[in-house]
Amino acid sequence: MSDLTAWLVVWPVAIPLIGVALTVILWGRERAQTNIGVIAISLQLVSSIVLLQHVWENGPLAMAMGGWSAPFGIAFAADVFGAGLTVAASLVALLVLIYSLADTNADHRRAGFIPLILALMAGVAGAFLTADIFNLYVWFEVTLISSFGLMVLGGRREQLDGAVKYAFLNLLATTLLLIAIALLYGMTGTLSMADLTGKVAALPADSPIEIIALLFLLSLGMKAALFPLHFWLPAAYHTPLPAVSAIFAALLTKVGVYSLIRVFMLVFPDGADIAREAMIWVAVATMIVGALGALAESDIRRVVSFTVVSGVGVMVGGIAIGTEAALLGTTFYMIHSIIISAALFMATGMIVRAGGGTRIADLAGLYKGAPFLAVAFLLCGLSLAGVPPFAGFWPKVYLVQAALEAGAYGIVAGILISGFLTLMLVGRIFALVFWRAAPEGAPAVASDGGAVMKGTLGALTILTFVIGVYSAPVVNASGRAAAELFAPDAYIGVVLGRSAQADAGGVEGPGARP
């Protein structure tokens, strides 16, 4: 493998960081900053696609910083799972950035909107591609700092209130994560996730590995918005600009879910039974509480925030099952959720713009004035509920099948009940906001966003329909990702190298278990 090829795994992180530097240098020049932002995210998308194509054809790829090979140095690594999520994240971020051209004003851009978006995307890509568990924490910090800055853009009182809740809970989660990493390092002497696979498996039976696994579940579960520590998300995600809410909902909880998958499939492939059992019931509770919370809400942006929580429960349910089929469903659902979460927050931003308010009781008759918005919201809502032929249907089918095979009937019940409640929710919102006649004398529907907002929302709506109708490429990619997660020998080998892997005892992944 040439040095040039190894750089493929770094460019999705380096490009937005270069964009941050350029936009800071050009501070105050809004048009130049915007152009750099669009170009940087476009290049991140292209580099991510090239990386995904390479790992698809050649297997996992790794690069050691400074020539110091893992486990002694810092490494970036990509498999189909990490590279695929980076592609999905970059694509949605590009559409959200284009959407934001009509959603932000000069004050927002002067306050650093573009540099903060680029920093956020560097943090997300870094989390998806790092092979080092301490640097996973570092990239979490990058996303936290940039997301806090994005949340307070505009300086409204409700934004500051939501930002305080968001920052406090995430800083607490970060502290717990750092403690868990420190304890793990103290027991194993390594921070490389590939190296930890063998080192954790070799620990004596009386090691407090269950406690450490529970700490990881608690800290990463807080960042992913798992019940009962989910309340920061609906308290915060409805406060910033719609474009900011869209990128938060699409990506930030997915970084938490991704980290749970890496930790429990790579670091704790065996053992951690208490944490896995707890994960099942926490996942079911998250599905149901999220759906019920959405039904109980009167603010349409908080409604969509609760649906993000419910979706996290579905994904974590797949991690708790832990079979290859469940990981296929989880990976597919993550891709679907990245798309649909962004689309729904875009749509609610347009609803608020068209209807002049956020309370469902104050919104009515939007179908006549904004028929495109009505149709797009309905189609995205049906995909969220898992109605065929949309993209949300297939991952739930795979997850239910995997849960039945594993005897995890609680997960089956959670997926089916939360899906039914979500379908009720979508019908309720469509009936009250769009189909219900506006009261006599009500003001006419205001602008629903114009061509830029309609174009980006339409692109995501079409995408969720196309993936549902022609799901084979996503199923194949998700299946390949699941197989590599379940049997990570190739990933471990490329990160550590053959000799390092042999020195570690040639530990095989969970897929090699009889």
C-alpha positions in Angstrom: 0.0 0.0 0.0 1.5 3.4 -1.0 1.7 6.4 1.3 -0.6 8.2 -1.1 -3.3 5.5 -0.8 -3.1 5.6 3.0 -3.9 9.4 2.9 -7.4 8.5 1.7 -8.5 7.8 5.3 -7.3 11.2 6.4 -8.8 13.5 3.8 -12.4 13.4 5.0 -11.1 14.9 8.2 -8.4 17.1 6.9 -10.5 18.9 4.2 -13.0 20.5 6.6 -10.2 21.4 9.0 -8.5 23.2 6.1 -11.8 24.9 5.4 -12.0 26.0 9.0 -8.6 27.7 8.7 -9.5 29.4 5.4 -12.8 30.7 6.7 -11.2 32.1 9.9 -8.6 33.9 7.8 -11.4 35.3 5.7 -13.5 36.3 8.7 -16.1 38.9 7.8 -16.2 38.0 4.1 -19.4 36.2 4.1 -19.6 35.2 0.4 -16.1 33.9 0.4 -16.8 31.9 3.6 -20.0 30.4 2.1 -18.2 29.4 -1.1 -15.4 27.8 0.9 -17.9 25.9 3.1 -19.8 24.5 0.1 -16.6 23.5 -1.7 -15.0 22.0 1.5 -18.1 19.8 2.2 -18.3 18.8 -1.5 -14.7 17.7 -1.4 -15.3 15.9 1.8 -18.1 14.0 0.1 -16.0 13.2 -2.9 -13.0 12.0 -0.7 -15.4 9.9 1.4 -16.8 8.2 -1.7 -13.3 7.5 -3.0 -12.4 6.0 0.4 -15.6 3.9 0.5 -14.8 2.6 -3.0 -11.2 1.7 -1.9 -12.2 -0.2 1.2 -15.0 -2.0 -0.7 -12.6 -3.3 -3.2 -9.5 -3.8 -1.0 -10.7 -4.2 2.5 -10.0 -2.0 5.6 -7.4 0.8 5.3 -5.3 2.4 8.0 -2.8 5.2 8.4 -0.4 5.7 11.4 0.3 9.3 12.2 4.1 10.2 12.1 5.0 6.6 11.1 4.3 5.4 14.7 2.3 2.2 14.2 -0.5 1.3 16.5 -0.8 0.5 19.4 2.0 3.0 20.1 0.9 5.7 17.7 -2.3 7.4 16.6 -4.0 5.7 13.7 -6.9 6.4 11.5 -8.7 3.4 10.0 -11.7 2.9 7.7 -13.8 -0.1 6.9 -17.1 -0.2 5.0 -19.0 0.8 8.2 -17.0 3.9 9.0 -16.5 5.0 5.4 -20.1 4.5 4.5 -21.3 6.6 7.4 -18.9 9.3 6.4 -20.4 9.4 2.9 -23.9 9.6 4.3 -22.9 12.3 6.8 -21.1 14.4 4.1 -24.0 14.1 1.7 -26.6 15.3 4.2 -24.3 18.0 5.5 -23.9 19.4 2.0 -27.7 19.5 1.5 -28.2 21.1 4.9 -25.5 23.7 4.1 -27.3 24.6 0.9 -30.6 24.7 2.8 -29.0 27.1 5.3 -28.3 29.6 2.5 -32.1 30.5 2.8 -32.3 29.8 6.5 -29.5 32.0 7.8 -28.9 35.8 7.6 -25.8 38.0 7.5 -25.6 38.1 11.3 -25.5 34.3 11.6 -22.8 34.1 9.0 -20.8 36.9 10.5 -21.0 35.1 13.9 -19.1 32.1 12.4 -21.8 29.8 11.0 -19.6 28.3 8.2 -16.5 27.7 10.3 -18.5 26.0 13.0 -20.3 23.7 10.5 -16.9 22.8 9.0 -15.5 22.1 12.5 -18.5 19.9 13.3 -18.0 17.9 10.1 -14.3 17.4 10.9 -15.3 16.1 14.3 -18.0 13.7 12.9 -15.6 12.3 10.3 -12.8 12.0 12.9 -15.1 10.0 15.2 -16.1 7.7 12.3 -12.5 7.1 11.2 -10.3 7.1 14.3 -8.9 3.8 15.5 -7.9 5.1 18.9 -10.4 5.2 21.8 -8.8 8.3 23.4 -9.0 10.2 20.1 -12.6 9.1 19.9 -13.0 11.3 23.0 -11.1 14.1 21.4 -13.4 14.1 18.3 -16.4 14.1 20.6 -14.9 17.3 22.1 -14.6 18.9 18.7 -18.2 18.1 17.9 -19.3 19.4 21.3 -17.5 22.7 21.1 -18.6 23.4 17.5 -22.2 22.3 18.2 -22.4 24.6 21.2 -21.3 27.5 19.1 -24.0 26.7 16.5 -26.7 26.3 19.1 -26.3 29.8 20.4 -26.2 31.6 17.1 -28.8 34.2 17.2 -28.6 34.7 21.0 -32.3 34.2 21.7 -33.2 33.3 25.4 -34.5 29.9 24.5 -31.4 29.1 22.6 -29.2 29.9 25.6 -31.5 27.9 27.9 -31.3 24.9 25.5 -27.5 25.3 25.1 -26.9 25.2 28.8 -28.8 21.9 29.2 -27.1 20.5 26.1 -23.6 21.5 27.2 -24.0 20.4 30.9 -25.3 16.9 30.1 -22.8 16.4 27.3 -19.9 17.6 29.4 -21.0 15.2 32.1 -21.1 12.4 29.6 -17.6 13.4 28.3 -16.2 13.2 31.8 -17.7 9.7 32.4 -16.3 8.6 29.0 -12.8 9.9 29.9 -13.0 8.0 33.3 -14.0 4.8 31.5 -11.1 5.2 29.0 -8.6 5.9 31.8 -9.7 2.8 33.7 -9.5 0.7 30.5 -6.0 2.1 29.8 -4.9 1.4 33.4 -5.9 -2.2 33.0 -4.6 -2.9 29.5 -1.9 -0.3 28.8 -3.2 0.5 25.3 -5.7 2.9 23.7 -5.8 1.3 20.2 -9.3 -0.2 19.8 -7.8 -3.0 17.6 -5.2 -3.8 20.3 -7.8 -3.6 23.1 -9.7 -6.6 21.5 -6.9 -9.0 22.5 -5.9 -7.2 25.7 -9.4 -7.1 27.2 -10.0 -10.8 26.3 -6.8 -11.7 28.1 -7.7 -10.0 31.4 -8.3 -12.2 34.4 -11.8 -13.3 35.3 -12.0 -11.1 38.4 -11.3 -7.9 36.4 -13.9 -5.2 36.8 -14.6 -5.3 33.1 -18.4 -5.2 33.6 -18.2 -2.0 35.5 -16.1 -0.4 32.8 -18.5 -1.6 30.1 -21.4 -0.1 32.1 -19.5 3.2 32.3 -19.1 3.2 28.5 -22.8 2.4 28.1 -23.7 5.2 30.4 -21.4 7.9 28.9 -22.0 7.0 25.2 -25.7 6.4 25.9 -26.0 10.0 27.3 -24.4 11.3 24.1 -26.7 9.1 22.0 -29.8 10.3 24.0 -30.7 6.9 25.5 -33.5 6.7 28.2 -33.5 7.9 31.0 -30.8 10.5 30.1 -32.4 11.6 26.9 -34.2 14.7 28.1 -31.5 17.1 27.0 -32.2 16.4 23.3 -35.9 17.5 23.1 -35.0 20.4 25.5 -32.3 21.6 23.1 -32.8 20.6 19.5 -35.9 22.7 18.9 -34.1 26.0 19.9 -31.4 26.7 17.2 -31.9 27.5 13.5 -33.7 24.8 11.6 -30.6 24.1 9.5 -28.6 23.6 12.7 -31.3 21.4 14.2 -31.3 19.3 11.0 -27.5 18.6 11.1 -27.6 17.9 14.8 -30.5 15.4 14.5 -28.8 13.8 11.5 -25.4 13.3 12.9 -24.7 13.9 16.6 -26.7 11.0 18.1 -25.3 8.8 15.3 -21.8 9.5 16.5 -22.9 8.2 19.9 -24.5 5.1 18.4 -21.5 4.5 16.2 -19.2 4.6 19.2 -21.4 2.1 21.1 -21.1 -0.3 18.1 -17.3 0.1 18.0 -16.8 -0.3 21.7 -19.1 -3.3 22.2 -18.2 -5.1 18.9 -14.4 -4.4 19.0 -13.4 -3.8 22.6 -16.0 -6.0 24.4 -16.9 -8.6 21.7 -17.3 -11.2 24.5 -18.3 -10.6 28.1 -19.9 -7.4 29.3 -23.1 -9.4 29.7 -24.6 -7.1 32.3 -24.2 -4.1 30.0 -25.7 -5.9 27.1 -28.7 -7.1 29.1 -29.2 -3.5 30.4 -28.9 -2.3 26.8 -31.9 -4.3 25.7 -34.3 -2.8 28.2 -32.9 0.7 27.9 -33.3 0.4 24.1 -36.9 -0.7 24.4 -37.7 2.1 26.9 -36.1 4.6 24.6 -38.2 3.6 21.6 -41.4 3.8 23.6 -40.7 6.9 25.6 -39.5 8.7 22.5 -42.7 7.9 20.6 -45.0 8.7 23.5 -43.1 12.0 24.1 -43.7 12.9 20.5 -47.4 12.2 20.8 -47.7 14.3 23.9 -45.9 17.4 22.6 -47.6 20.5 21.2 -44.5 22.1 19.7 -43.9 20.6 16.2 -40.1 21.0 16.5 -40.1 19.2 19.9 -42.2 16.5 18.3 -39.5 15.8 15.8 -36.9 15.9 18.5 -38.6 13.1 20.4 -38.7 11.0 17.2 -34.9 11.2 17.1 -34.9 9.7 20.6 -37.1 6.9 19.5 -34.9 6.1 16.6 -31.9 5.9 18.8 -33.6 3.1 20.7 -34.2 1.2 17.5 -30.5 1.3 16.6 -29.3 0.4 20.1 -31.7 -2.5 20.1 -29.7 -3.9 17.2 -26.4 -3.4 19.1 -27.9 -5.3 22.1 -28.9 -8.3 20.0 -25.3 -8.3 18.6 -25.8 -10.7 15.7 -24.6 -10.1 12.2 -28.2 -9.8 11.0 -29.0 -7.3 13.7 -25.9 -5.2 12.8 -27.1 -5.2 9.2 -30.4 -3.8 10.3 -28.7 -1.2 12.6 -26.3 0.0 9.9 -29.2 0.4 7.4 -31.3 2.2 10.0 -28.4 4.6 10.8 -28.2 5.6 7.1 -32.0 6.0 6.9 -32.0 8.0 10.2 -29.3 10.4 9.0 -31.4 11.2 5.9 -34.8 11.3 7.5 -33.9 13.2 10.6 -32.4 16.0 8.6 -35.4 16.0 6.2 -37.9 16.3 9.0 -36.1 19.2 10.7 -35.9 20.9 7.4 -39.6 20.4 6.9 -40.5 21.7 10.3 -38.4 24.8 9.7 -40.4 25.4 6.5 -43.7 24.7 8.4 -42.8 27.3 11.0 -41.9 29.8 8.3 -45.1 29.1 6.4 -47.5 29.0 9.4 -45.9 31.6 11.6 -45.7 29.5 14.7 -44.4 26.3 16.3 -47.5 25.1 18.2 -49.5 22.5 16.4 -52.8 24.1 17.6 -51.9 27.3 15.9 -51.0 25.7 12.6 -53.8 24.8 10.1 -54.6 24.8 6.4 -51.1 24.6 5.1 -51.9 22.1 2.4 -53.5 24.7 0.2 -50.7 27.2 0.6 -47.8 24.8 0.7 -48.8 21.5 -1.1 -45.1 20.5 -1.8 -44.3 20.9 1.8 -47.3 18.8 2.8 -46.4 16.0 0.5 -42.7 16.0 1.5 -43.5 15.9 5.2 -46.0 13.1 4.7 -43.6 11.0 2.7 -40.8 11.5 5.2 -43.1 10.8 8.1 -44.2 7.5 6.6 -40.6 6.6 6.1 -39.9 7.4 9.7 -42.7 5.2 10.8 -41.4 2.3 8.7 -44.2 2.2 6.1 -43.3 0.5 2.8 -42.0 1.2 0.2 -39.9 3.9 2.0 -36.3 3.4 3.4 -37.5 3.1 7.0 -39.3 -0.2 6.3 -36.4 -2.5 5.4 -34.1 -1.9 8.4 -37.0 -2.6 10.8 -37.7 -5.8 8.9 -34.1 -7.0 9.4 -34.1 -5.9 13.0 -37.4 -7.7 13.8 -36.2 -10.8 12.1 -32.9 -10.7 14.0 -34.7 -10.1 17.3 -37.0 -13.1 16.7 -34.1 -15.3 15.8 -32.3 -14.2 19.0 -35.4 -14.5 21.2 -35.2 -10.8 22.0 -39.0 -10.4 22.0 -38.8 -7.1 24.0 -36.9 -5.6 21.0 -39.6 -6.9 18.6 -42.4 -5.3 20.8 -40.5 -2.0 21.1 -39.9 -1.7 17.3 -43.5 -2.6 16.4 -45.2 -0.4 19.1 -43.0 2.6 18.5 -43.6 2.3 14.8 -47.3 2.2 15.3 -47.2 5.2 17.6 -45.0 7.1 15.1 -47.6 6.4 12.3 -50.3 7.8 14.6 -48.2 10.8 15.2 -47.6 11.4 11.5 -51.3 11.1 10.7 -52.1 13.5 13.6 -49.7 16.2 12.4 -50.8 15.9 8.8 -54.5 16.1 9.7 -54.0 19.1 12.1 -51.3 21.1 10.4 -52.0 20.5 6.7 -55.5 19.1 6.1 -57.5 20.9 8.8 -59.2 24.0 7.4 -57.7 27.3 8.7 -60.0 29.3 10.9 -62.0 32.2 9.5 -59.8 35.3 9.1 -56.5 33.5 9.6 -53.6 35.1 7.7 -52.6 33.6 4.4 -49.8 31.1 4.3 -46.4 32.8 4.3 -43.4 31.8 2.2 -42.6 28.1 2.6 -39.0 28.6 1.9 -38.5 29.1 -1.8 -36.5 27.0 -4.4 -33.4 26.4 -2.3 -35.3 24.9 0.7 -37.7 23.0 -1.5 -34.9 21.6 -3.6 -32.9 20.2 -0.6 -35.9 18.8 1.2 -37.1 17.3 -2.1 -33.7 15.7 -2.7 -33.8 13.9 0.7 -37.4 12.9 0.2 -36.7 11.4 -3.1 -33.6 9.7 -1.6 -35.6 7.9 1.1 -38.1 6.8 -1.5 -35.4 5.5 -3.9 -33.6 3.6 -1.1 -36.8 2.0 -0.1 -37.8 0.9 -3.6 -34.3 0.0 -4.7 -32.8 -1.1 -1.4 -30.2 -3.7 -2.8 -27.2 -1.3 -2.8 -27.8 -0.2 0.8 -28.6 -3.7 2.0 -25.4 -5.0 0.3 -23.3 -2.3 1.9 -24.9 -2.7 5.3 -24.4 -6.5 5.1 -20.7 -6.0 4.2 -20.3 -3.6 7.1 -22.1 -6.0 9.5 -19.9 -8.9 8.4 -16.7 -6.8 9.1 -18.0 -5.6 12.4 -18.9 -9.2 13.5 -15.6 -10.6 12.3 -13.1 -7.7 12.6 -9.9 -9.7 11.9 -9.1 -7.7 8.8 -9.7 -4.4 10.6 -7.5 -5.4 13.5 -4.8 -6.7 11.1 -4.6 -3.5 9.1 -4.5 -1.3 12.1 -1.8 -3.3 14.0 0.0 -5.0 11.2 0.5 -8.7 10.9 3.4 -8.9 13.4 1.6 -6.8 15.9 -1.5 -8.9 15.6 0.5 -12.0 16.2 2.2 -10.5 19.2 -1.2 -9.7 20.6 -2.0 -13.4 20.5 -3.8 -13.5 17.2 -7.1 -12.8 18.8 -10.0 -13.4 16.5 -13.1 -11.4 16.3 -16.5 -12.5 17.5 -17.4 -13.8 14.1 -14.9 -16.6 14.6 -16.8 -17.9 17.7 -18.5 -21.3 17.1 
